[in-house]
Amino acid sequence: MSNTYYDPADLRKFGDISEWNEELGSKFFDYYGKVFEEGALSAREKSLIALAVSHVVQCPYCIDAYTKDGLQRGIEKEEMMEAVHVGAAIRSGATLVHGVQMMNKYKKLSM
């Protein structure tokens, strides 16, 4: 097994973050649990959103967790990849739209 900066075993330790601040850790996990309950969006839809966001924020732990969660919810690999592409499109669009800011600044400075 190769060593990596992100140890997959650390995902199982996520709950341990409450050890050093029980109050805030508990509040976070209460909130987190509430967010992923069935609501206007299904838990399945939320899992796909979480998977896409996991890729955008580049969290390997989240990618592992929501790939597994998606499989357990019957999400097909094609749906997962499409969700990842949606996240990638939004991220790249957000990067490119900032090009307008650069263009505006360039025009202002070069006058």
Protein Blocks (a to p, Z undefined) as FASTA:
>chain_A
ZZdfbdfklmmmmmmmmmmomklmmmmmmmmmmmmpccfbcfklmmmmmmmmmmmnopak
lmmmmmmmmmmnopafklmmmmmmmmmmmmmmmmmmmmmmmmmmmmmmmZZ
